Amino acid sequence: MAGGEWWCAGVRWPGDVPELGWVRGRDRRVSVLAYGAGLGFRVVGERHCVGARGNVCPLGALVPGRSTGGRCAECARLDRVHSVAADTMMDDPRTYRVYLAWFGPGLVKVGITGEERGAARLREQGAVVFGWLGRGPLMAARRTEEVLRAALGVPDRIPYARKRAERGRLPGPDERAAEVAELYGRAAELEGRGWPESLERLPLEVVDQAGIFGIDRSPAPVRSVRELVDGGVVAGRLVAAAGPDLHLAVDGVGGGEAAGAGAGVVVLDTRLITGRQLTAVTDSDVRVPLIDIGGGGVQGGLF
């Protein structure tokens, strides 16, 4: 990455409002996003590795446009070595929480997160509804996660593509909460049967984040961005956000005779813009390859 330029680092959820991060060497800054406001950019140049653990990529490596990691192979390895998911932090003294996260009917996962992070991890994943199961040391939380995953028949990972496909056709809040409550009840029955004694079970409290994300008051998305390319444009009005996804209402896709044909909500996975240099635009238009997720047709390339 060039030393004097700001590069996009994707969306963060430190609170109930999404923020777009930017990096320049070791410098960091954020842009707070607001629903209803315009958001648009043009891609400039190639995509570069964002580095690992706050450090600049020593190779200045290029990254494929469709990669959602935003890192070269070496930086991705270094980043994962220090993550909780890699199971390399056995002596971590912090308290962890085990949770159930709901993304749509039948789409529930179990996972763990550091207690000091609160619900940030759930917002980062785009969990529409979640509930805490227990709290305790890392290894007890990890063991409980494994036991519950097997007993409840739920995964520890759900692809973002499936989350997006369900987000536009969610059932009502009562039905959403009921599925999480039912699984919580089944999980509670396992206490004393594989549930580590050092993990404290927490009372049921179902949290619905549809309002925070804005997906309960915005149109369902019809397309998502497949990849960004040099000179490509993504611009519209921000109507919702969930996890790394920004939902943009746009007037049209493409130009000429195609203008207006793609009006609707387009989803931008901001993991695709990490390591990209962007310039602001004010149009309401999308000129990048798209994927149909709501019956709106497919755009295979730039117009």
TAGIFEN-V800866 format. One record per helix or strand of 3 or more residues. SS is the DSSP state (H for helix, E for strand). FROM is the first residue (numbers start at 1). TO is the last residue. If there is no record, write none. Layout:
# TAGIFEN-V800866
SS|FROM|TO, SS|FROM|TO
This chain:
# TAGIFEN-V800866
E|7|12, E|19|24, E|27|32, E|38|44, H|73|81, H|84|86, E|95|104, E|107|114, H|115|117, H|120|125, E|129|137, H|138|152, H|160|167, H|173|188, E|206|208, H|210|213, E|223|225, E|233|242, E|245|250, H|256|258, E|264|269, H|270|272, E|277|280, E|285|287, E|290|292
